[in-house]
Structure formats: C-alpha cells, structure tokens
Amino acid sequence: MVPIKRLHNVKCLLKYFSNKLLNTSCTVRSASSILNNEDVVTLEIQGKSLKFPFVWLRDNCQCEKCFHPSAKSRILDWSEFNLNTKPKHILKGHDSVKVTWDDGHTSQYNLNWLQFRAFTPENQKEYNKELYKPAKITWKGEDFHKICNKHDYNKIVASDSALYNWLYDLSTYGVTLIQNTPDKETAIDAVVKRVGFPKQTHYGLRFIVQHVANTSNVAYLSSNLQMHTDLPYYEYCPGINLLHCLVQTTSNGGENILSDCHFVANYMKEHHSEQYEILTDTEVEWSDIGVEHGNEFHKLYRSPVICLDRRGDISRINFSIPQRGNHFPGPIEKVKPWYEAHSLFFELNRKFAAKFKVETGNILVFDNIRLLHGRNQYEDRGDNVRKLIGVYIDWDEVYSRLRSLKVKLENKSYY
C-alpha cells in the first residue's frame, strides 16, 4: 500500500509513481556503482551476477559502426581501438543494457545475448553444448547396436530435421548407418550436397573400393584389412568417411570392424598411463607413395597417434600400419617403448571393437579421426563382386550445417 501520509500533495504522488514505474523498466547508474578494480562490469541477469570485461564489451559493440549486421562481422577500426577504455554511464533496462564509454561512443547489448556469452564455467559449458559442438559419447563394441542409429536416405535428402538428427548422431557417437540408398554410384552425392562439400584427395572426389590386384592402396585388396584411420599422412585429414555399399559379398567374411579410439584412449589413460603418454608425446611419420589416376604422390606428415588439444581432450587419432613410414623422427631410446605402447593400443582396439556386416544399399558413415575401421577377408565370385563408393567430408562442413539447421529449426538467432 502506498504510504499516503508521507505524500504531501499531488505532485509528490505523481513523482512517487513515476519513479516506481521507472525502476521496473530500467536502472540508471553511474559506471562507478557497478564497476570494480577488475576492469569488469557486473550485471544481474536472471538472478545471477555476471562479469563482463570492459575491453570485451567494447570490442563486441553491436552498433552499425562496429558490427556489420548482414555479414555478422566486426568492422570497428582496430588501429583506433583503446584497450583501456572504460564505461562512463550504464543504463540497464528490462532486456538490454546501454553503455556510454569514456570517449562518448554508445553500445547496447541484449541481456540474453550477454548471458549466453558469460565467462563462468557453467555458461562456457552451456555455450559449447548449445552452439559449438555436440558432446561426444564414447562406446565399446558390445554397445555398438545401441548407439549406431539408422537413418533413412530419402528423409535426409528431403527433410532438414532428419538431416539435423543424422548429423547430431554422427557428431555424438562417431558412426551412423543410412538405409534405403538408391542403387547407383552417384547416390551418395545427394547426401554430401545436403551437408556441404566433399573433401578431395589424391584418390579423387569419389573413390571405388573393390579388389584390385596391382593396387596403390591395400584397402583395394580382398585380404584382411587391419583397423586404421584413413589418410593420416594428410595434415588436413578428412574428418568423415562415407562408404556406400553397392554390392556386399555373399561369401564368408567381409565383416566391418569399428573401434571408438576415444574410449580406448581414455581406458589407456586410466589403466596404462605411461603408454598413453608415449602415444600422445611421440611423433610418428605417416606416409603414402604411389600413383592414382595418373597423379604421382608422395605424402609425409608427422603427428602422434593420439593428438590432444590445449585442454588435454583428444582432437585426432592417427593409426595405420601400412601407412606408417619407416623413418622414426625421435631418439633411439624412445623406439622400443613406443612400439610397446603402439601394440597395446592396437590390441585394446581389437578387444573393444564392434564387428558387423554392412548390407547392400546402406551407407556406413563414421568419424575418420576418432574411429578405427577395418574389414575381414572375403572372396569375390563371378556374379558377386563386392563394391563400395567412398566420399570424404570435413568436420568443418558438418558442424557448420548443424549450427545453421539449429538456427533454422529452432528459430534462434545467436548474433
């Protein structure tokens, strides 16, 4: 109830309600009242006190002089940027905050926009989950049929939601199956086009996997194909492998073998930490030498078996016995310990691998820098010649498409 006794006249009453209304919509403060000595602004957003550095706020001003709305890119002149700029006035409204800087420039920020980019560990984690990349879920062979989700070719080609669900599963588990694919060599192109662009290598944009006696690649033999990652000798290694099974062998054998190296590496880290460290620290020279489509190639690249990012998370796996070069780029005392760690990694992948046989008309899609893949020996016959069509895609294209689809399907704007 309004304390009428304290309101001496109508003018006071009007002033009271005017101030009351103002306080429900915005808060006007001098900069000093919500700043401290840390060069940050502290804002209350949905019940949480969130801090935003001055320099970051000024750098991310969303006005038309600093940010191009259609290009969604910063256009402020960095040669004139003041790293030590400070707010002079701050006006916090119901859903936005307006900052006037000490040079007179004015910036306005949506509070939800700020909260999504807040610097707390919880907000950073939410940003990564919501927009950056889906979290990976590791698995071992006995769980394969639970995690390897099946998706329909025609739905992926026609439906954005089906495309999103397929790519999300692929990002999460590293493997999916696409069913009901048309019986033609170019059918895989429509799937790739829905994602973005194919990754060209010295094997071409599309490659045929079938038995070739005088081959430039052991994958083109019908003998046992040991588990490996494709093309570890590429610095910019293809991220995703799509294999369309046009004809599956009816002979005994030909089973596909897949292993989640993230599960295996984490297992090694816990149970065999010394060998794990060796595989993360020791560079290996990967190589491929030959001729394909008349093009001579001699690829060399050096990288550990288990590559880690700056946070210690696995960023890439390199593994291929045929495509490991014979030069060891390290001191002689590291050779035997590395071979022991390498052999342990190989055996653990065999132990935790899944074994299955892709059916004709299916596309096996898997993460080439996370999973090892291989195949058991098979035998071609006159009326049954195993044939697969392969294409690579970069993970950049997949993550880009996932974000674009999320914005479209959920009607969200992150900028």
C-alpha positions in Angstrom: 0.0 0.0 0.0 1.2 3.5 -0.9 2.1 5.5 2.3 -0.4 8.3 1.7 0.5 10.2 4.9 4.0 10.8 3.6 2.8 12.2 0.3 2.1 15.8 1.0 0.5 16.8 -2.3 -0.5 15.5 -5.7 2.9 16.5 -7.1 4.6 14.1 -4.7 2.2 11.4 -5.5 2.9 11.6 -9.2 6.6 11.7 -8.6 6.3 8.6 -6.5 4.5 6.5 -9.1 6.7 7.9 -11.9 9.8 6.7 -10.1 8.2 3.4 -9.2 7.4 2.8 -12.9 10.9 3.8 -14.0 12.5 1.4 -11.6 10.6 -1.6 -13.0 11.9 -1.0 -16.5 15.4 0.2 -16.2 18.2 1.1 -13.8 20.3 4.2 -14.3 23.7 4.1 -12.6 26.9 5.8 -12.9 29.7 3.5 -14.0 31.3 3.5 -10.6 28.3 1.9 -8.9 28.6 -1.4 -10.8 32.3 -1.5 -11.5 35.3 -2.5 -9.5 39.0 -2.6 -9.8 39.0 -5.7 -12.1 38.1 -3.7 -15.2 34.8 -5.5 -15.5 31.1 -4.7 -15.5 28.9 -6.8 -13.1 25.3 -7.3 -14.2 22.5 -9.1 -12.6 20.9 -11.3 -15.3 18.1 -13.7 -14.3 19.3 -13.8 -10.7 23.0 -14.3 -11.4 25.8 -11.8 -11.1 27.8 -12.0 -14.3 31.0 -10.1 -15.0 32.0 -8.8 -18.4 35.4 -7.2 -19.1 35.4 -3.6 -20.4 37.7 -4.5 -23.4 35.5 -7.4 -24.4 32.3 -5.3 -24.2 33.8 -2.5 -26.3 35.2 -5.0 -28.8 31.8 -6.6 -29.2 29.7 -3.5 -29.6 26.8 -4.3 -31.9 26.2 -0.9 -33.4 26.3 -0.4 -37.1 29.6 1.4 -36.9 31.3 -1.5 -35.2 29.4 -4.6 -36.4 28.0 -5.4 -39.9 24.6 -6.9 -39.4 24.3 -9.0 -42.6 27.9 -10.1 -42.7 27.7 -10.7 -39.0 31.3 -9.5 -38.7 33.2 -6.9 -36.6 34.1 -3.8 -38.6 35.5 -1.5 -36.0 38.8 0.1 -36.8 41.4 -1.7 -34.7 44.0 0.9 -35.3 41.9 3.3 -33.2 40.8 0.8 -30.6 41.5 1.7 -27.0 42.4 -1.3 -24.8 41.9 0.8 -21.7 38.5 2.2 -22.4 36.1 2.4 -19.5 32.3 2.9 -19.3 31.1 6.4 -18.2 27.4 5.6 -17.8 25.4 2.3 -17.8 21.6 2.1 -18.3 20.2 -1.4 -17.6 16.7 -2.0 -18.9 14.3 -4.9 -18.8 16.1 -6.9 -21.6 19.1 -4.8 -22.6 21.9 -2.7 -21.2 23.2 0.5 -22.7 26.8 1.6 -22.1 28.2 5.0 -22.7 32.0 4.9 -23.0 34.5 7.4 -21.9 35.1 8.5 -25.5 31.4 9.2 -26.0 30.6 6.1 -28.0 27.4 4.2 -27.1 26.9 0.5 -27.1 23.7 -1.6 -26.5 23.6 -5.3 -25.6 20.8 -7.7 -25.3 20.9 -9.3 -21.8 20.2 -12.8 -23.2 23.0 -12.3 -25.7 25.3 -11.4 -22.9 24.3 -14.3 -20.7 24.9 -16.8 -23.5 28.5 -15.4 -23.7 29.1 -15.1 -20.0 32.5 -16.1 -18.6 31.5 -18.5 -15.8 32.4 -22.2 -16.3 28.7 -23.1 -16.4 27.9 -20.6 -19.1 31.0 -21.6 -21.1 29.9 -25.2 -20.9 26.4 -24.3 -22.0 27.7 -22.3 -25.0 29.8 -25.3 -26.1 26.9 -27.7 -25.8 24.3 -25.4 -27.4 26.3 -24.0 -30.3 29.9 -25.1 -30.6 30.0 -28.9 -30.9 27.8 -31.7 -29.5 29.4 -33.6 -26.7 30.9 -36.9 -27.7 29.6 -40.1 -26.0 32.1 -43.0 -26.1 31.3 -46.6 -26.6 32.7 -50.1 -26.8 31.9 -53.0 -29.1 29.2 -54.6 -27.0 27.2 -51.3 -27.1 27.5 -50.8 -30.9 24.0 -51.8 -31.8 22.6 -49.4 -29.2 24.5 -46.4 -30.4 24.7 -46.9 -34.1 21.5 -45.2 -35.2 19.9 -45.9 -38.5 18.7 -43.0 -40.7 16.7 -43.1 -44.0 18.3 -41.8 -47.2 15.2 -40.2 -48.6 14.4 -38.4 -45.4 17.9 -37.0 -45.1 17.7 -35.7 -48.6 14.3 -34.1 -48.2 14.0 -33.1 -44.6 16.0 -30.6 -42.6 15.0 -32.2 -39.3 16.1 -35.6 -40.5 19.4 -34.1 -41.7 19.9 -32.5 -38.3 19.2 -35.7 -36.4 21.6 -37.7 -38.6 24.4 -35.2 -38.2 23.8 -34.9 -34.5 24.1 -38.6 -34.0 27.2 -38.7 -36.1 28.8 -36.0 -34.1 27.9 -37.6 -30.8 28.7 -41.3 -31.4 31.0 -41.1 -34.4 29.1 -43.6 -36.5 25.7 -44.0 -38.2 24.1 -46.0 -40.9 22.0 -44.6 -43.8 19.5 -47.1 -45.2 17.5 -47.3 -48.4 20.1 -45.7 -50.6 19.4 -45.9 -54.4 21.4 -48.4 -56.3 23.7 -46.1 -58.3 27.2 -44.9 -57.9 26.2 -41.2 -57.6 23.6 -41.7 -54.9 26.0 -40.7 -52.2 26.4 -37.2 -53.8 23.0 -36.1 -52.7 23.8 -36.8 -49.1 27.1 -34.9 -49.3 25.4 -32.0 -51.0 23.0 -31.7 -48.1 25.9 -31.3 -45.8 28.2 -29.1 -47.8 31.2 -30.1 -49.9 33.2 -33.3 -50.5 36.8 -33.4 -49.5 39.1 -34.1 -52.5 42.2 -36.1 -52.0 44.7 -37.7 -54.4 42.1 -40.6 -54.7 39.6 -38.1 -56.2 36.2 -36.7 -55.0 34.6 -40.2 -55.1 36.6 -43.4 -54.9 35.7 -47.0 -55.6 36.6 -49.7 -53.0 36.9 -53.1 -54.6 39.6 -55.7 -55.1 42.4 -54.5 -57.4 45.4 -56.8 -57.7 48.0 -54.2 -58.6 46.7 -51.6 -56.3 48.1 -48.3 -54.9 46.3 -48.9 -51.6 45.9 -52.0 -49.5 42.2 -51.1 -48.9 41.7 -52.2 -52.5 42.6 -55.8 -51.7 40.2 -58.6 -50.6 42.5 -59.8 -47.8 42.2 -58.8 -44.2 42.3 -55.0 -43.8 43.7 -54.1 -40.4 42.0 -51.4 -38.4 43.2 -47.9 -39.3 42.3 -44.3 -39.9 42.3 -43.1 -43.5 44.9 -40.8 -44.8 46.9 -40.0 -41.6 49.6 -38.5 -43.8 47.3 -35.5 -44.5 47.9 -32.5 -42.3 44.3 -31.6 -43.0 43.0 -35.1 -42.7 39.4 -35.9 -43.9 37.2 -35.9 -40.9 34.3 -38.2 -42.1 34.2 -41.3 -44.2 31.1 -42.3 -46.1 31.0 -45.7 -47.7 28.0 -46.7 -49.8 27.7 -50.4 -50.1 26.6 -51.1 -53.7 27.3 -54.8 -53.6 28.1 -56.7 -50.4 29.9 -60.0 -50.6 27.9 -63.2 -50.1 31.0 -65.1 -49.2 32.1 -65.8 -45.7 33.9 -62.8 -44.3 33.8 -59.2 -45.4 32.6 -58.1 -41.9 33.3 -54.5 -41.0 35.3 -53.8 -37.8 35.0 -50.5 -35.9 36.5 -49.2 -32.7 36.0 -46.0 -30.7 39.5 -44.7 -30.1 38.2 -42.2 -27.6 37.0 -45.0 -25.4 40.3 -46.9 -25.9 42.5 -43.9 -25.2 40.5 -43.0 -22.0 40.9 -46.6 -20.9 44.6 -46.4 -21.5 44.9 -43.1 -19.7 43.3 -44.8 -16.6 44.9 -48.2 -16.7 48.1 -47.7 -18.7 49.1 -44.1 -18.2 52.7 -44.4 -19.2 51.9 -45.9 -22.6 49.1 -43.3 -23.1 51.7 -40.5 -22.5 54.0 -42.1 -25.0 51.3 -42.2 -27.7 50.4 -38.5 -27.1 54.0 -37.2 -27.0 55.8 -39.2 -29.7 55.6 -38.0 -33.3 55.2 -40.6 -36.0 55.9 -40.1 -39.7 52.9 -41.2 -41.8 53.4 -41.7 -45.5 51.7 -42.6 -48.8 53.6 -43.0 -52.0 52.2 -44.1 -55.3 50.2 -43.2 -58.4 46.4 -42.7 -58.7 44.5 -41.6 -61.8 47.9 -40.8 -63.4 48.9 -38.5 -60.5 52.1 -39.3 -58.6 52.0 -38.5 -54.9 54.5 -38.7 -52.1 52.7 -37.6 -48.9 54.5 -37.3 -45.5 53.1 -35.9 -42.2 54.3 -36.1 -38.6 51.9 -36.4 -35.7 51.4 -38.6 -32.6 48.9 -41.5 -32.6 46.8 -39.6 -30.0 46.6 -35.9 -30.6 45.4 -33.7 -27.7 44.2 -30.1 -27.7 45.3 -27.5 -25.2 42.7 -28.7 -22.7 44.0 -32.3 -22.9 41.0 -33.5 -24.9 41.5 -35.8 -27.8 41.4 -33.9 -31.1 42.5 -36.5 -33.6 43.6 -40.1 -33.9 46.3 -41.3 -36.4 46.7 -45.0 -36.9 47.6 -47.1 -39.9 50.1 -49.9 -40.0 50.5 -49.8 -43.8 50.8 -46.0 -43.9 53.2 -45.6 -41.0 56.6 -44.6 -42.6 59.9 -46.3 -41.8 61.6 -43.2 -40.5 61.3 -42.7 -36.8 61.6 -39.0 -36.0 62.9 -39.3 -32.5 65.7 -40.5 -30.3 66.7 -44.2 -30.4 65.8 -44.8 -26.7 62.2 -44.0 -27.4 61.8 -46.6 -30.2 61.1 -49.8 -28.1 58.7 -48.0 -25.6 56.8 -46.5 -28.5 56.3 -49.9 -30.2 55.1 -51.4 -26.9 52.6 -48.6 -26.5 51.5 -48.9 -30.1 50.9 -52.6 -29.8 48.9 -52.1 -26.6 46.7 -49.5 -28.4 46.2 -51.9 -31.3 45.2 -54.8 -29.0 42.9 -52.7 -27.0 41.1 -51.5 -30.1 40.7 -55.1 -31.2 39.4 -56.0 -27.8 36.8 -53.2 -27.7 35.8 -53.3 -31.4 32.4 -54.0 -32.9 32.0 -56.4 -35.8 29.1 -56.4 -38.3 28.4 -56.6 -42.0 27.1 -53.6 -43.8 24.1 -54.5 -46.0 23.8 -53.7 -49.7 22.0 -50.3 -50.0 23.4 -48.9 -46.8 25.9 -46.1 -46.3 28.3 -46.5 -43.4 29.3 -43.1 -42.1 32.0 -42.7 -39.4 34.4 -40.2 -37.8 37.7 -40.9 -39.5 39.7 -39.0 -36.8 38.0 -40.8 -33.9 37.3 -44.4 -35.0 39.5 -47.2 -36.4 37.9 -49.2 -39.2 38.9 -52.4 -40.8 37.4 -55.4 -42.7 37.8 -59.2 -42.7 38.9 -61.1 -45.7 36.4 -62.0 -48.3 36.2 -63.7 -51.7 34.8 -62.3 -54.9 32.9 -64.5 -57.3 31.9 -64.0 -60.9 28.3 -62.9 -60.1 29.2 -61.3 -56.8 31.9 -58.6 -56.7 32.0 -56.5 -53.5 31.8 -52.8 -54.4 31.7 -49.7 -52.3 31.6 -46.0 -53.2 33.5 -43.7 -50.8 33.5 -40.0 -50.2 35.1 -37.8 -47.5 33.7 -34.7 -45.8 35.4 -32.3 -43.4 34.1 -31.9 -39.9 34.0 -28.1 -40.5 31.2 -28.7 -43.0 29.2 -30.9 -40.6 29.5 -28.5 -37.6 28.6 -25.6 -39.9 25.5 -27.3 -41.2 24.4 -28.4 -37.7 24.5 -24.8 -36.4 22.7 -23.5 -39.5 20.0 -26.1 -39.1 19.6 -25.4 -35.4 19.1 -21.7 -36.1 16.5 -22.6 -38.8 14.6 -25.3 -37.0 14.5 -23.7 -33.6 14.1 -20.2 -35.0 17.0 -18.9 -33.0 19.5 -16.2 -33.6 22.8 -16.2 -31.9 24.0 -12.9 -33.3 
